[in-house]
Amino acid sequence: MDCLEHSFDPSLVAEQKAMPEMVSYDQAQELLSDLAKKLSLQNKETIPLAQACGRILAEDLFANSPRPEADISAMDGYAFCCADITITDKHTGTIPLQDYIVAGDQPLPLWKGTAATILTGARLPAGADCVIARERTQLKDDLLSLNLVDIAPGKNIRRLGEEFIAGTHLLNAGQKLDWRHLVLLASQKVQQLSVYKPFTVGIIANGAEFSHSAQDCRTELNTLLLGSMLENLGIQTINSVVRSDSKHDLKTAILDMLEQSDILLTTGGISVGQTDHVLPVLESLGANGLFRRVKIRPGKPFTVMQLGTKPAFCLPGNTGAAAICTQFFIIPFLLSVLTRKTQSTTSDTLSGISNFSLMPPTDTTCFVPVTLLQKGDERVLSLVPSQGASDILCFSQSAGILRIPAGHPLNAGDWCHARPF
């Protein structure tokens, strides 16, 4: 498998540095933004254009031909030279019809004093300077009659290079390609292009409660939750569940996942209990800490470490907290790596007037699920009840998550912006 590093070599890990203790929401975003800029998508491949939807462009692309490639008709109608119209009265003119031109033809010049039937997209014949829609004319015995008010040089003609000329910069390296970009490139007869190879995120959940032999066996939810979120972005994921509290089992799983993936994501086992082994195991492998815990609610234990070039995102085990940390930290980070753009915030928001109040602690950023309703002329954000960081029903009942910055009370009637799901 092609990864940022093709295998994990502990000898490549930098000397351990002291890990910053708890950081603010903004500090965590800044640290992750800096890390994303340093992370390189090294591997590229050339693929057919038809397979490029959802891939990340690895090169700047420029137009190799103008669009349109020639002067063309903007509609089905008749092409002629305005000066050749025979005026029959103050409102009407006539011109004999001679040729028939369709898209794909290389038309001969117009016979002087004649018009040609022309279809949408067909090249304009030399000598023509106007196109009139068919429904604006009358035709009898190959003599075209038309209103003089409809005649004007340049009318209904798309000029060569009107949309763009050869050499125009079309797309930047780092652009995530979709149907808009593919059709643009197809217009330039691009058949193959260079893209970054997709990277893989390895997801590990751990805990003896997931063992089928546990007296109080629990269903493991987070690998499904996180894998679904990331795969929705077009990111490949590999899942693993360590169904024990064994350091050895966890270390084996982490080493195996580091061989297969570019980025590691763990869930659970990062608090201070006797069975919370994720951080000690990563440190034993030489991992450096980017930060340890964030002043947020829920999700405070969220920690980010790095083994060589490979980031390790360590999420709390509570499903609700893991979901929020992924939405606000991990997904923006991955998008910035994918597109090579800073995306600490999303351009898509749910905006409206809050109908509730909330006072966050002075040093803690809070996240709450909300719905968006249209009430008359107003868009209203309402709080969805939630009992804590492990809740999951609230996500199905909400449209997004509202972030309330530390020390900034939210009052009923405030205009605010939530992140949609």
N, C-alpha and C positions, 0 to 999 in steps of 0.2 A: 504493500500500500504506500502511495506517495504522500508523505507528510512534510511538515516544515522541517522536522528532523526525522530521518528515516529510522533511527533507533535511539533508545535512551542510554546514554553513557554517563554514569554518575561522575566520572572524572572531568566532564565538561562543565559541571555545575560550579558557579562562582563561589568564592569564599563567602560563608554566611555572614549576613549583616544583621544588626539589631532590627527587629521588626517594629515599626511604629505601632504604638498602642492605639486605643480607640480614636477614630477620626470622625469628622463631621460628614454629612452627606456630600457637601460641595467638595471637601478635600478628597473623599473617595472617588468622586467623578473626575477630578483633576488628575489623580494618580493613575486611574484607568485610561484616561485620554492619552497621557504620556506613554503608558505601556503599549497602547494600540499603535501609536506612531512608530514604535521601535520594532513591532512585530512584522516580519516580512513574509509576504506570500511569494516564496521563491520559485515554485514550480509552475511552469506554463505548458500549454499544449495547444496544438492547432486542430480545430474541429470544423466540421461543415456548418454553414450558417443555420441550417434547419435544426441543428442540435444545440444552438447557443442560447435559447430562451432560459433565463434564470442564472446564466453564468456571468462571471465578472471579466470585463474586457481588460486585456493586458497591454494595450497599445492605444495611442491616439490615432484616430482615423479621420481622413480628409476626403473630400469629394474628388473623384477622378474624372468626373464629367459634369457639365452644367445640368440643371433641371429647371424647366424643360430643356431637352437637348436641341430643340429648334423652336421656331415660332409655330404654335399649334392653335387649333380651334378650341375654344372653351365650350362649344355646344354643337348640336346638330343644326345645320343651317346652310347658308350660301355665302361663299367667299367671292369678293370682287374688289375692284378699285373704285373708290368713291367718285373719282373724276370721270369715270366711264359711264355713269348713270345718265340716261336720257330723261330729261325732265318733261313730263307730259302735262302737268298743271302745277299749281303752287303747292300741292300736297303730295303728289305722286310722281314716281319715276319708274322707269323700266330698264331691263337689261336682259339680253338673251342668255339662256343657260346652255353651257357647252360640255363641261367635264363632270366626273364623279370621283371623289377622293375619299378614301377610307384610311383609318389608322394602319400604319405599316407601309403605305405607299410612299414612293419618292416622286412627288408630282412634278410634271413638266410646268413651265411657266404658263400663266394664264394667256389665252388668246386675247389680244387687246380688244376691249369693248365687250367682253363676255364675263359671265359668272360661272362658278363651279359648285355643285353640291358637295358639301364637306361634312364629315362626321366628327363627333367629339374626339379630341386627341389626335386627329390627323394633322400632318404637316401642312402649313399654309403654303400655297403655291407662290412662287415669285410673281410680283406684280399685284397681288391682293393686299389690301390694307384695311379690310373691314369684313366682319362676319355678322350676318343677321339671322336670328332664330327663324326656323322654318315656319312657326306659327304666326310670325309677324308679316308674312308675305302671301301672295297669291301667285299660282303658276297655271298658265294656260298656253298650250301649244309651244312649250319650251321658252315662253317669254315670262320673265319674273317681274311682278309688280310689287312695289314696296312703298312704304310711307317715307317721305323725305326726312321726317323728324328722327327716324331710326338710323340715319346714315351719319357715321362719324369715323374718321380714321382711327384705327387702333381698337375699335369696339369689338368685344368678345374674342380678343386674341390674347393668348398667353405667350409672352415673349421669351426668347431664348435666355436662360439663366435668371429668369424672373424670381424663382424661389431661392436658388443659390448657384454660384458659379463654380467651376473647377478650382480645386484648392481650398474651398471653404472647410473650416474645421467643423466636423460633424459630431464626434463623440470623444470624450476623455477616457484615458485609461482609468480603470477603477469603476466605470459605470456598470451597474447591474442591468443586464439586457432583458428587455421584454418585447412584446409585439411591436411597439412603436419604433424601437431601434432596428429590429430585424427587417421590417419593411423598408426603412430608410436605406439600410445597407444593400438590400436586394435591388433597390432602384439604381445602385451604383455597380451592379453586377458582381458584388462581393460573394464569393462562393465558400471561402474559408477564412477564419480569423483566429487570432491568438487570444486565448483566455487563460485565467489562472485556474489551476487544478483545484477542485473543491477541497476544503479541509474538513477534518473529522473531529468531533467532540466526543470524548469518552466520558460516560456518566456512570458513577459508582454510588450505589446506596449501600449502607452497612448497618447491621444491628442483629443481635440474636433473636429479637422479636419476630424476625422474618423467617426464621427456621421453621420448617414444617413440623419439627418435633417439639417446638416450644409449647409450654403449657398454655400460654396466652399468645398464640400465633396471630400476627397482624398481617394484613394485606399491604404489600409494599406499593406505594402510589407514585413516588416521586420520579422514578425513572420514566414512567409513562407520561407524567405531567411535563417533565423537562424535555424529553425526547420529542413530544408532540409540538411544543413551543418552538423548538429549534428547527425541526424538520419543516415546519411551516415557512421558514425563511429559506429553505433550500439547503440547509446545512446537514451533512451526514452525521449520524450519531451511532455510537455503540454503547449498549447498556450492560451493566454487570451488577449483581447483588451479592454482597458478602453476608451470608446468613449466619454470622457468628460475631462474637466480640473479641476474636483472636487478632492480636497484632500481626502475627505471622500471615494469617489468611488475608488480612487487609493489605499488607505490604506486597504480597504476591499479586493480588488483584491490581494494585496501583502500578507495579512494574510491568505487568502484562498490558495494561491499558496504555501506558506511556509508549510502548512499542507500536501500538496500533493507531494512536490518535495524535493530533496536534495540540489539542487543548483538553485539560482534565477538569471535570466538574464532579465534585463529591457532594453528597447530601447526608446529613446526620453525623454524629460523632465529633462535634467541634466545640462542645461546651467544656466543663471542667469536671465531669463525672469520671468515675473509675473506668468506665468502658468507652470514654471518648478518646479514640486513638488516632484520628485522622491527622491532626497537626503534628503530634510527636513522630508518627511514621514518616510524614513528608519531611520533617526536619532531619530525621535520621538518614534520609536519602540526599540531604544537602540542599533542601529547598530554602530559598530566601523569602521572607515575608514582605509583601507590599504594604499591607496593613492588617491589623488584628482587631476586628469588630468595628462597627459603624454606629454612630449615634442616631439610630432609626428605630421605629416601632411600627410593625414587627420586623424582625430580621437582624437584631443587634449582633448576634454572633458571626455574621457574614465576614469571611476572611479571604484574602487573596494572597497566594504564594506563587513562586516561580521556580521551576527546575530547569536550569539552563535557559533555553528559549521558550519553554513550554509553560504557559500560565496554568495555575491550578485554582479554580474557584471553589471555595468550600462553603456550602450552603447549610443553613440549619435544617434539621430533619422535619420540623413542622411544615406541613404541606403549604399552608397559606403563606407563611413567611418565605418559603423557598420560591413560591410563585412570584411574590412581589419583588424579591431581590433579582430574580431572573428578568422580570419586566423592566425594572428601572436601572439595572447595572449590567447584566450579562448580555442581554439582547442589544442595547445600544453599543456596547463594546464590540460585539461580533459584527454588527452592521458597519461600524467604523473601520474594522479590519477588512471586511468584504469589499467596501466601496472606496476605501482610502479617504474617507471624509469624516470629519468630526460630527458625530451624531449623539451627543450626550443627551439631547432632547429630541423628541419626535415632532414632526411638523403637523401630525394628525392629533387633534385634541377634541374633547367634548367640552364645549364652553356653555356656561349658563350661570344663573343666579342661584346661590346656595340658599336652601330653605332651612338650614340648620347651623348651629354654632358649635365650634370646637376649640378648646384652648390647649395647644400642644405644650409640652414642657419647654423651658427656655433653651435647652440644649439638644432637643431631640426632634428630628423630622418624622412626621407621622403620615401613614398611608391608610386611607379608608376607602372601601368600595362604595360606589355611587350609581344611581340610575339617572337617566336624563329624560325628562318629560316636557312636552310642549303644552303650556297652559296659556291659552289665548295667544297673545303676542310674545310671551316670555318663554324662554327655555330654562327649566328649573332642574338643578342637581339636588337629589335627595340621598340621604345616608341609608345604606343597606345594613341592617343589624348584623353584627358579628360578635362572637363571644371570645375570640382570641386567635392566636397565630396558627392554630391547627385547623381552623374552619375552612371548608371548601364549598358548602352550599351557597355562601354569599357571592362567590364568583359567578355561579350560574344565574343568580338573580340580579347581577349588576351589569352595567355597560362599560365600566372602566374603573380606574383607581385614581383618587384625588390625593395629590401630595400636598401636605400642609407644612411649610418650612418651620424650622425650630424658632420658637419665640414670636411667631406671627399668628395671632389668634384669628380664626375664621369666624366671621359674624354672619348671621342670617341677613341676606340681601347683598352680600359681597359677590362680585363677578369673579368667577374662577374657572380654571381649565383642568380637566382630568385627562389622564392617558387612557385611550380606549383599548379594549381587548382586540 
